[in-house]
Amino acid sequence: MRYKHIFFDLDHTLWDFEANAIATLQELYVEHALEKLGIPSFDAFYASYSVINDKLWDRFRKGFINRQELRTKRFSMTFLDFKICNDKVCQDMGARFIEVLPTKTALFPYTTDILDYLRAKNYPIHIITNGFEETQKLKMEHSGIHHYFTHIITSETCGRLKPHREIFDYAVNLAAATHAESIMIGDTLDVDILGAQEAGIDQVYFAPDKVQEGVKPTYTIKCLQELKEIL
């Protein structure tokens, strides 16, 4: 076999972050009575939150803000979009989001099927994620996939975020693998694919909705079952 070690991203690749985040935020919208505070609907709230959260994650990956700033600012800045200032509710929502989100269990179609397939073929399977250590492990435990993975490498443990080469080197060394015999599967061109590419690792770009242009990956798939044609 050309590849001997499989590295997956977690969010948006196996664990359906968007579906789970929406379910969590819907709970928080009701729990904190945001309509009474002046946010007219959940859809309006989520539209604003999504844009702000994406921008803050980009700043976090680039080292401009820290974890705590990310967790609180995404709510306070969303509130400001609706001309609301309520630090107490924002702080409470930040804490509750981190508490509730990892308990959600939506996975992408065929996640367990492909993990069973890879395990049956005796591939060591690992995770490389920019998420926070405790949160990512809870997501995997609640969704029932934790046991598939030999190593779970988080940016928090490694001290470097994807796409920096150091986190890929760290993962390969921890797995006692080589770059040439490893393959990275992820959904983000400029994080998972470019990072692996620059580390000398082949990549599978998982693009279930729309293929973005730019970096040219080794492989592109729209469904996780397509991995059976590669591995």
Disulfide bonds with the S-S distance in Angstrom:
none
